[in-house]
């Protein structure tokens, strides 16, 4: 019951009322880029991603059967929150490392992630950290 009350309070709060401790993001489309071009995957072939990032620099970018998880120094540049790390291991195959770039515009929750060949726009929401 306590969890339901906390969740209801968070969902009814405006973005400006919740401290930007943590963000959760998802992609509506999947874009793959190479040196020569970028292309969106058809909707039926899109891989859902779950992304979490925190003000303390911790982040996870989850897709397929696991997550790239790491920690870096988060930067706030004019309301753009930035996380970047190189050689982040994949949780189910540590040899499958990727360079991660994550950016979220704090005022509207629109973001971008680049992991491996995936370069996709994101929709993000603030979440307060649990006590």
DASULWO-V576115 format. One line per field, one symbol per residue. ss: DSSP state (h for helix, s for strand, l for the rest). psi: psi as a letter, one per 20 degrees, with the letter a starting at -180 (. if undefined). burial: 1 if it has 16 or more other ideal C-beta (glycine too) atoms within 10 Angstrom, else 0. A space follows every 50 residues. Layout:
# DASULWO-V576115
ss=???
psi=???
burial=???
This chain:
# DASULWO-V576115
ss=lhhhhhhhhhhhllhhhllllsssssllllsssllllsssllhhhlllls sssslllssssssllsssssslllsssllsssssssssssllssssssss sssssllllssssssllssssssssssllll
psi=ggghgggggghiqrhiipqlhqqpqqqhrpppqahhrqppqqhijpopqp ppqqhjiqqpopqdjaqopaqrpqqonkjoppppqqkpqphjniimqqpp ppppohhijpapqoocipnqqqpqqqpqqq.
burial=00000000000000000001011110100110000000000000000010 11110000111110001111010100000010101001110000000101 0111010010111111010101010110000
